[in-house]
Amino acid sequence: MAESAVTFVLDRIVPLLDEEFKLLRDVRGELEYIRDELQSIRGFLRDADAKEESEEAVKAWVDQVRNIAYDIEDICDEFTFCLPPQHQRHGFVGSLHKTAHFVKHLRQRHRLATQIQGIKARVHDVSERRARYDLKILDQGSSPNSTHDMWHDLRGDALLLEENELVGIHKPREKLIGWLVEGESRLELTSVYGMGGSGKTTLVKKVYDHQKVKDYFHHHAWINVSQSFKINELLKDMIKQLFSEIKQTVPQGVDTMDEITLKMTVKEFLQQKRYVVILDDIWSINPWEAVKYALPDSNCGSRIMVTTRSSYVASSCKEPHGHIHNMESLAPKDCWALFCKKAFGENSCPPELQGHSENILKRCGGLPLAIVTIGSVLSTKEKTQIEWVMVYRSLGSLLESNDKLKIGIGSLVNLQELFFIDVNQGGGVVRELGKLSQLRRLGILGLREEDGPELCSSIEKMSNLRWLVVTSLEQKVIDLQCLSSPPLHLQYLELAGKHERFPNWISSLNNVKMIHLRECRLRDDPLKVLQALPNLVKLSLHWAYDGDELCFKTGGFQKLKTIYLSKLERLKLVTVEEGAMHHLEVINIEECKMLEKLPLGIECLTNLKFFDFADMRNEFTMALSPNIRLGGRWMRVNWKEKLLKGHSLE
């Protein structure tokens, strides 16, 4: 749907206007105009989507809106690459750094500013032509009888469901309660993962509210994270809940505290106490990485529980101690019982509605929240076949646009964004993806060993793909070697999970700018494949390589600006040959416990600005400075000045 593309790009524009684009006064006005017009256009897109099948002119208009949204997204990506690096210094020196960076990228900024002016003209044009097609704003709340009302806030509804409205919850609830109140006294984390609508939040809320959990822990906090989390707001929410629970006044000035002070406040409060913290709806590893050092392990039996749609995030959060619970679809008999309870108020269905009810139930894909919500809507309808047929017909685009339906996904031939979809359930989903030749963004979770060749075949048909994330099931080895014609326009690639061999086709991705390899545990040096990529700007290797040496060869990585090495457990030596990584500005090294020395040849990196490190061996730390004292987990070396700055970067 064009609506999702516009919503996504608005989410990109708004924070850029708030922060980084303060330096870009020449384009700020144009971006604000584009933002305002897109916000207006978005309100008409649902009506346009309903009409485009029957009106060719409307279909063309929707396509133009969608293409504009994608072009803006590409420009935002380019602007991001020429913005000042994060963790810049503050004050006068910081201003000098920002000014130097601004001048360096002035020509590129001017070119992008010209492109934005062209985008502005196109947005104005589609906005003018919208009036010709008599499109109306169809908001979710515009019609009290609209089936779209059912999706207004599934997460909020999940927190309000009564236990007698649920089925199949008893066994997983008891298992999770056991993980919380039993076991070791050390701090442990439990991850609950499953696709959207599978009932993660509902289940965890019933666990959190159980009397056993209330009695066992001294302190409790439930934090809603979401995709657009802000760490400071998350920490403030946690502080207010913790102090409110014991009827104490929140520390003075908490609303103006910086991130470090907020973390210290949480950590000091929870020291030597038994607590439980729920982090609901985590979309990436970043929120957990940002908050985990504020949650102390005082050996008191404290517990943390997270909910996520990603199996990769679930497994990454739980280390080193914890559990993972996979939310499975409800059994057919439980689906039927739940549907009848919500739609009819009893465990039976009128015979004349049996067939229609079964068809509607299939559309729910075994997802409890979908069943509860649709059943609730049906309970308000007349119990006639025509009403049931109308609801059934409305569910197709509804469930597809909410990433709830995998069955028959190949029929969505014009879909351009699909992230994330869990393919662990089988059913030919990976094969179906090959029909989505218009995809520009694809995120896959739960890939199985046997899915590798099928996925390669599907990706070969996605010539427009710009963004790809592939995550395998925990401990499963996948092979993506047989991708003979990769998407040449790809700009972002993330592979998570163990790989038997490193895919050689990555060397042909001439437009890729960012690559993240996570938990790949490669035996062969991936740099041999990656070093010739002409536009690679950022490279991240997290638990990605099992070798003991990395060598950056002469002439390799000519545009690389940032490299991140994390948890390379056997890495003992990093070598930089003269002429390698000529534009590198930032090195990040974390938890490479066998690495004792700085990279050999680091003096060849003439444009290096910052060397950041965390959780390294003492020998490595001493190699940077003989009298170093760590002032937090992350440390920074200002390489230009050869001065160690002991502030935390978290």
C-alpha positions in Angstrom: 0.0 0.0 0.0 1.2 3.5 -0.8 0.0 4.6 2.6 2.7 2.5 4.4 5.4 3.9 2.1 4.3 7.5 2.9 4.1 6.7 6.7 7.6 5.2 6.6 9.2 8.2 4.9 7.4 10.6 7.2 9.0 8.7 10.1 12.3 9.4 8.5 11.8 13.1 7.8 10.4 14.2 11.1 13.4 13.3 13.4 15.8 14.7 10.8 14.1 18.0 10.9 14.2 17.9 14.7 17.9 17.1 14.9 20.5 16.8 12.2 18.8 19.1 9.6 19.4 22.1 11.9 22.6 22.5 9.9 20.8 22.3 6.5 18.9 25.6 6.4 19.0 25.6 2.6 16.7 22.6 2.4 14.8 22.9 5.7 11.9 24.9 4.2 11.5 22.4 1.3 11.5 19.4 3.6 8.9 21.0 5.9 6.7 21.7 2.8 7.1 18.1 1.7 6.3 16.8 5.1 3.2 18.8 5.4 1.9 17.9 2.0 2.6 14.2 2.5 0.8 14.3 5.8 -2.2 15.7 4.0 -2.0 13.2 1.1 -1.7 10.3 3.5 -5.3 10.9 4.7 -6.6 10.4 1.1 -4.6 7.2 0.3 -7.0 4.8 1.9 -9.8 6.0 -0.3 -7.5 5.9 -3.3 -6.5 2.3 -2.6 -10.1 1.4 -2.6 -10.7 3.0 -6.0 -7.5 2.2 -7.9 -8.7 -1.3 -9.0 -11.6 0.3 -10.9 -10.1 3.7 -11.9 -6.9 3.7 -13.9 -6.2 7.4 -13.3 -6.4 6.9 -9.5 -4.1 3.9 -9.8 -1.5 6.1 -11.6 -1.8 8.8 -9.0 -1.2 6.2 -6.2 1.8 4.9 -8.0 3.3 8.4 -8.3 2.8 9.0 -4.6 4.5 5.8 -3.8 7.5 6.5 -6.1 7.9 10.0 -4.6 8.0 8.4 -1.1 10.7 6.0 -2.2 12.8 8.7 -3.8 12.6 10.8 -0.6 13.7 7.8 1.3 16.8 7.4 -0.9 17.6 11.1 -0.4 17.3 10.8 3.4 19.7 7.8 3.3 22.3 9.9 1.4 21.9 12.9 3.7 22.4 10.6 6.6 25.8 9.5 5.2 27.0 13.1 4.9 25.9 14.2 8.4 28.5 14.7 11.2 29.3 11.4 13.0 27.5 10.6 16.2 29.2 11.1 19.6 30.7 14.4 18.4 32.4 16.6 20.9 30.5 19.5 22.3 31.4 23.2 22.8 33.7 25.2 20.6 35.9 22.3 19.5 32.7 20.3 18.6 31.5 23.3 16.5 34.8 23.3 14.6 34.4 19.5 13.8 30.9 20.0 12.6 31.9 23.0 10.4 34.8 21.0 8.8 32.5 18.1 8.1 29.9 20.5 6.6 32.5 22.1 4.2 33.8 18.6 3.2 30.4 17.5 2.0 29.2 20.8 0.7 29.1 19.7 -3.0 27.1 16.5 -2.2 24.7 18.6 0.0 24.1 21.0 -2.9 23.3 18.2 -5.3 20.9 16.7 -2.8 19.3 20.1 -2.1 18.6 20.3 -5.9 17.0 16.9 -5.8 14.8 17.9 -2.9 13.6 21.0 -4.8 12.6 18.6 -7.7 10.8 16.4 -5.2 8.9 19.4 -3.8 7.6 20.2 -7.3 6.4 16.7 -7.8 4.7 16.6 -4.4 2.9 19.9 -5.3 1.8 18.4 -8.6 0.3 15.2 -7.1 -1.4 17.3 -4.4 -3.0 19.5 -7.0 -4.2 16.5 -9.0 -5.7 14.7 -6.0 -8.7 17.0 -6.1 -9.6 15.9 -9.6 -10.4 12.3 -8.4 -12.8 13.3 -5.7 -10.8 11.4 -3.0 -12.0 11.7 0.6 -10.1 11.3 3.9 -10.9 7.8 5.2 -9.4 7.7 8.7 -9.6 4.7 10.9 -12.2 6.5 13.0 -14.2 8.0 10.2 -16.9 5.4 10.2 -18.3 3.7 13.4 -19.1 0.6 11.4 -15.9 0.4 9.5 -14.0 -2.8 9.9 -10.8 -0.8 10.1 -11.8 0.3 13.6 -10.7 -3.0 14.9 -7.1 -2.2 14.4 -7.0 1.1 16.3 -4.7 -0.1 19.0 -4.1 -3.8 19.3 -1.3 -3.4 21.8 -3.5 -1.4 24.1 -6.3 -3.9 23.7 -3.9 -6.8 24.5 -3.2 -5.2 27.9 -6.9 -5.0 28.7 -8.1 -8.5 27.8 -9.6 -10.5 30.7 -8.4 -14.0 31.3 -11.8 -15.5 30.6 -11.5 -14.1 27.1 -8.4 -16.1 26.4 -7.8 -19.7 25.4 -4.6 -21.8 25.4 -2.8 -19.4 27.7 -2.5 -21.5 30.9 0.5 -23.7 30.0 2.8 -20.9 28.6 1.8 -18.6 31.5 2.8 -21.2 34.1 6.1 -21.8 32.2 7.0 -18.1 32.2 6.0 -17.6 35.8 8.3 -20.5 36.7 11.2 -18.9 34.8 10.7 -15.7 36.7 10.3 -16.9 40.3 12.4 -20.0 40.2 16.0 -20.8 39.1 19.3 -19.1 39.9 19.8 -16.1 42.0 21.7 -14.3 39.2 20.0 -11.9 36.9 18.3 -13.7 34.0 16.4 -12.5 30.9 13.5 -14.2 29.2 12.7 -13.3 25.6 9.2 -13.9 24.2 9.0 -13.7 20.5 6.4 -14.2 17.8 4.8 -12.4 14.8 2.5 -9.4 15.3 -0.8 -10.4 16.8 0.4 -13.7 18.2 -0.4 -12.6 21.8 3.0 -11.8 23.2 1.9 -8.7 25.1 -1.3 -10.4 26.3 0.6 -13.4 27.7 3.4 -11.5 29.4 0.9 -9.0 30.9 -1.0 -12.0 32.5 2.4 -13.2 33.9 3.4 -9.8 35.1 0.0 -9.3 36.9 0.0 -12.8 38.5 0.1 -12.7 42.3 3.1 -15.0 42.5 5.1 -12.5 40.5 3.8 -9.5 42.5 4.7 -11.2 45.8 8.1 -12.5 44.7 9.7 -9.2 43.4 10.2 -6.1 45.5 10.0 -3.8 42.5 8.1 -3.9 39.2 8.2 -1.9 35.9 6.5 -2.3 32.6 8.1 -0.3 29.8 6.5 0.0 26.3 9.5 0.4 23.9 8.1 0.4 20.3 10.0 0.9 17.1 10.6 4.6 17.6 11.9 4.4 21.2 13.8 7.2 22.8 16.2 6.0 25.5 15.8 9.1 27.8 12.0 8.8 27.7 12.2 5.1 28.4 14.5 5.6 31.4 12.3 8.4 32.8 9.3 6.2 32.6 11.1 3.5 34.5 12.2 5.9 37.2 8.7 7.2 37.7 7.2 3.7 37.9 9.8 2.5 40.4 9.4 5.5 42.7 5.7 5.7 42.4 5.3 2.0 43.4 6.9 2.7 46.8 5.1 6.0 47.1 8.3 8.1 47.0 8.8 11.4 45.3 10.6 11.2 42.0 14.1 12.7 42.2 14.2 16.4 41.5 15.1 17.4 38.0 14.5 13.9 36.4 12.8 15.5 33.3 16.0 17.4 32.5 18.6 14.7 33.3 20.9 13.5 30.6 21.2 9.8 29.6 24.1 9.0 31.9 22.4 10.5 35.0 19.2 8.7 34.3 21.0 5.4 34.0 22.8 6.0 37.3 19.5 6.9 39.0 17.9 3.6 37.9 21.0 1.5 38.8 21.4 3.0 42.2 17.7 2.5 43.0 17.8 -1.2 42.0 21.1 -2.1 43.6 20.7 -5.0 46.1 17.0 -5.4 45.3 15.0 -8.1 43.6 13.2 -6.6 40.6 11.3 -7.5 37.5 11.4 -5.3 34.4 9.3 -5.9 31.2 10.5 -4.4 28.0 7.5 -4.7 25.6 7.7 -4.5 21.8 11.4 -4.4 21.1 12.1 -4.2 17.3 15.9 -4.3 17.4 18.8 -5.0 19.7 19.4 -1.3 20.2 17.0 -0.6 23.1 18.4 -3.6 25.1 21.9 -2.5 24.5 21.0 1.0 25.6 19.3 0.1 28.8 21.0 -3.1 30.0 23.8 -1.5 32.0 21.3 0.4 34.1 19.9 -2.9 35.3 22.3 -4.3 37.9 22.9 -8.0 38.8 23.0 -8.0 42.6 22.5 -11.8 42.8 19.1 -11.3 44.3 17.0 -13.2 41.8 16.1 -10.3 39.6 14.5 -10.9 36.2 14.0 -9.1 32.9 11.5 -10.1 30.2 11.3 -8.7 26.7 8.8 -9.2 23.9 9.8 -9.0 20.2 8.8 -10.0 16.7 12.4 -11.0 15.9 14.0 -14.4 16.8 17.4 -12.7 16.3 16.6 -10.0 18.8 15.2 -12.7 21.2 18.4 -14.7 21.1 20.7 -11.7 21.3 19.0 -10.3 24.4 19.0 -13.4 26.4 22.8 -13.9 26.6 24.5 -15.0 28.7 21.8 -16.4 31.0 18.1 -16.7 30.2 15.3 -18.4 28.3 13.5 -18.0 25.0 9.7 -18.7 24.4 8.4 -18.8 20.9 4.7 -17.9 20.5 3.1 -20.6 18.4 -0.1 -20.2 16.6 -3.2 -21.5 18.4 -4.3 -25.0 17.8 -7.4 -25.2 15.4 -9.7 -26.3 18.2 -8.6 -23.3 20.4 -9.0 -20.9 17.5 -12.5 -22.1 16.9 -13.4 -21.9 20.7 -12.0 -18.4 20.9 -13.8 -17.2 17.8 -17.2 -18.6 18.9 -16.8 -17.1 22.4 -16.1 -13.6 21.0 -18.5 -13.7 18.0 -21.5 -15.5 19.6 -20.9 -15.4 23.3 -20.9 -19.2 23.5 -19.1 -22.2 22.3 -21.3 -22.9 19.3 -22.0 -21.4 15.9 -25.3 -21.1 14.0 -25.3 -23.8 11.2 -26.0 -21.2 8.5 -22.9 -19.2 9.4 -20.6 -22.2 9.9 -18.9 -22.0 6.5 -18.5 -18.2 6.5 -17.1 -18.3 10.1 -14.5 -20.9 9.1 -13.4 -18.8 6.1 -13.1 -15.7 8.3 -11.2 -17.7 10.9 -8.7 -18.9 8.2 -7.9 -15.2 7.5 -6.8 -14.8 11.1 -3.9 -17.1 10.6 -4.1 -18.6 14.1 -3.3 -15.2 15.7 -5.2 -14.7 19.0 -5.5 -10.9 18.8 -6.8 -11.0 15.2 -9.4 -13.6 16.3 -10.4 -11.6 19.4 -10.7 -8.3 17.5 -12.6 -9.7 14.5 -14.8 -11.8 16.7 -15.6 -8.7 18.7 -16.6 -6.8 15.5 -18.8 -9.7 14.4 -20.6 -9.8 17.8 -22.0 -6.3 17.0 -23.3 -7.4 13.5 -26.6 -9.1 12.6 -26.2 -12.8 12.5 -26.9 -13.0 8.8 -24.9 -14.5 5.9 -24.7 -11.2 4.0 -23.1 -9.4 7.1 -20.6 -12.3 7.4 -19.7 -12.1 3.7 -19.1 -8.3 3.9 -16.8 -8.7 6.9 -14.9 -11.5 5.1 -14.4 -9.4 2.0 -13.0 -6.5 4.0 -10.4 -8.7 5.8 -8.2 -9.3 2.8 -6.5 -5.9 2.4 -6.9 -5.2 6.1 -4.9 -8.2 7.4 -2.3 -7.9 4.6 -1.6 -4.3 5.4 -1.1 -5.2 9.1 1.5 -8.0 8.2 -0.8 -10.6 9.8 -1.4 -12.9 6.8 1.2 -15.1 5.2 -1.1 -17.5 3.3 -1.2 -16.4 -0.3 1.2 -13.5 0.2 2.5 -14.1 -3.4 -0.7 -12.5 -4.7 0.4 -9.1 -3.4 2.4 -8.5 -6.6 2.6 -4.7 -6.2 3.9 -4.9 -2.6 7.0 -2.8 -2.1 7.8 -3.2 1.6 7.6 -6.4 3.7 9.4 -6.3 7.0 9.4 -8.4 9.0 7.9 -11.7 8.0 8.6 -14.9 10.0 8.9 -17.8 7.6 9.5 -20.4 10.3 6.0 -21.9 9.8 6.8 -23.2 6.3 3.8 -23.5 4.0 5.8 -22.3 0.9 6.1 -18.7 2.2 9.8 -18.4 0.9 8.7 -19.6 -2.5 5.8 -17.2 -2.5 8.2 -14.3 -1.9 9.6 -14.8 -5.4 6.3 -13.4 -6.8 6.9 -10.0 -5.1 9.1 -8.6 -7.8 8.4 -5.0 -6.9 9.8 -5.3 -3.4 12.2 -2.6 -2.3 12.5 -3.6 1.4 12.4 -7.1 2.7 13.1 -8.4 6.2 12.9 -12.2 6.9 12.9 -13.9 10.3 13.1 -17.6 11.2 14.8 -18.9 8.1 15.4 -22.7 8.2 18.4 -24.6 6.8 16.4 -26.0 3.9 15.1 -22.6 2.9 18.4 -21.2 1.6 18.2 -22.3 -2.1 14.5 -21.3 -2.3 15.2 -17.8 -0.8 18.1 -17.3 -3.3 15.7 -18.1 -6.1 13.1 -15.6 -4.8 15.6 -12.8 -4.2 16.9 -13.1 -7.8 13.5 -11.9 -9.0 13.6 -8.8 -6.8 15.5 -6.4 -9.1 14.3 -3.3 -7.2 15.4 -4.4 -3.8 17.2 -1.7 -1.8 17.1 -3.1 1.8 17.5 -6.7 2.8 17.6 -8.4 6.3 17.9 -12.2 6.6 17.7 -13.8 10.0 17.9 -17.6 10.5 16.6 -19.7 13.3 18.8 -20.0 16.4 21.7 -22.5 15.8 20.6 -23.2 12.3 23.2 -23.1 9.5 22.0 -21.5 6.3 23.7 -21.4 2.8 22.9 -18.4 0.5 25.7 -19.2 -1.9 23.5 -20.1 -4.9 22.3 -16.5 -5.5 23.6 -16.0 -9.1 21.9 -12.7 -9.9 21.8 -10.5 -6.7 19.8 -7.3 -6.6 22.3 -4.8 -7.9 20.5 -1.7 -6.4 20.9 -3.1 -2.9 22.1 -0.4 -0.4 21.6 -2.1 3.0 22.3 -5.7 3.8 22.1 -7.5 7.1 22.7 -11.2 7.6 22.1 -12.7 11.0 22.7 -16.4 11.8 25.3 -19.0 11.2 26.7 -19.4 7.6 28.6 -22.4 6.4 30.2 -20.2 3.6 30.3 -16.5 3.1 28.1 -15.6 0.1 30.5 -14.6 -2.8 27.8 -12.7 -4.6 28.1 -9.9 -2.0 31.2 -8.8 -3.9 29.0 -7.7 -6.8 26.9 -5.3 -4.7 28.4 -2.1 -6.1 25.8 0.2 -4.6 25.7 -1.3 -1.1 26.5 1.3 1.6 25.9 -0.6 4.8 26.6 -4.2 5.7 25.9 -5.8 9.1 26.9 -9.4 9.8 25.7 -10.9 13.0 26.4 -14.3 14.6 27.5 -15.7 11.2 30.5 -17.5 12.8 32.4 -17.5 9.5 35.5 -19.6 9.2 36.9 -17.7 6.2 37.9 -14.0 6.4 34.9 -12.0 5.1 37.1 -9.0 4.3 38.4 -10.8 1.1 34.9 -10.5 -0.4 34.0 -7.1 1.1 37.1 -5.1 0.5 36.4 -4.2 -3.2 32.9 -2.9 -2.6 33.2 0.7 -4.1 30.5 2.4 -2.1 30.6 0.6 1.3 30.5 3.3 4.0 29.7 1.3 7.2 30.7 -2.3 8.1 29.6 -4.1 11.3 30.9 -7.6 12.3 29.2 -8.9 15.4 30.1 -12.4 16.4 30.6 -12.9 12.7 34.1 -14.4 12.3 35.8 -17.3 14.0 39.3 -16.7 12.7 42.2 -15.3 14.6 43.4 -12.6 12.2 41.8 -9.8 10.1 43.8 -8.0 7.4 42.8 -4.9 5.6 44.6 -5.0 2.3 46.2 -2.2 0.3 43.5 -0.5 -1.8 40.6 -2.0 0.0 37.5 -0.3 1.5 38.1 3.0 -0.3 34.9 4.7 1.0 34.6 3.0 4.4 34.1 5.5 7.2 33.0 3.4 10.1 33.9 -0.1 11.2 32.5 -2.0 14.2 34.1 -5.2 15.5 32.2 -7.0 18.3 32.5 -10.4 20.0 35.1 -11.8 17.6 36.1 -14.3 20.3 39.2 -15.8 18.6 40.6 -12.6 17.0 44.2 -12.0 18.1 45.6 -9.7 15.4 44.2 -6.9 13.2 46.5 -5.6 10.4 46.0 -2.5 8.3 48.2 -2.3 5.2 49.2 1.1 3.8 46.6 2.4 1.4 43.7 0.5 3.0 40.5 2.3 4.3 41.8 5.7 3.3 38.6 7.5 4.4 38.0 5.6 7.7 37.0 8.0 10.5 35.7 5.8 13.3 36.8 2.4 14.7 34.6 0.6 17.3 35.9 -2.5 19.0 33.9 -4.4 21.7 34.4 -7.6 23.6 37.2 -9.0 21.5 38.8 -10.7 24.5 41.8 -12.3 22.7 42.9 -9.0 21.0 45.8 -7.6 23.1 47.3 -5.1 20.7 46.1 -2.1 18.6 45.7 -2.8 14.9 49.1 -3.0 13.3 49.5 -0.2 10.8 46.8 2.0 12.4 49.2 5.0 11.8 48.3 4.6 8.1 44.7 5.7 8.7 45.4 9.4 8.2 41.7 10.4 8.4 40.9 8.4 11.6 39.1 10.7 14.1 37.9 8.4 16.9 38.9 5.0 18.3 36.1 3.7 20.6 36.3 0.5 22.6 34.5 -1.4 25.4 35.1 -4.5 27.5 38.6 -5.2 26.2 41.5 -7.0 27.9 43.8 -4.9 30.1 46.7 -5.4 27.6 44.7 -3.7 24.9 43.7 -0.9 27.2 47.3 -0.3 28.3 48.4 -0.2 24.7 46.4 3.0 24.3 47.7 4.6 27.4 49.9 3.3 30.3 47.9 5.2 32.9 44.4 4.8 31.6 41.4 4.6 34.0 38.1 3.6 32.5 35.2 6.0 33.2 32.4 3.8 32.0 32.0 0.8 29.7 32.8 2.6 26.4 36.0 4.7 26.0 37.0 7.1 23.3 40.4 8.0 21.9 40.4 11.3 20.0 42.9 10.0 17.5 43.8 13.4 16.0 44.8 14.8 19.4 45.9 11.4 20.8 43.9 12.2 24.0 41.7 9.7 25.8 38.3 10.9 26.7 36.8 8.9 29.5 33.1 9.6 29.0 30.6 6.8 28.4 29.2 6.5 24.9 26.2 4.5 25.8 
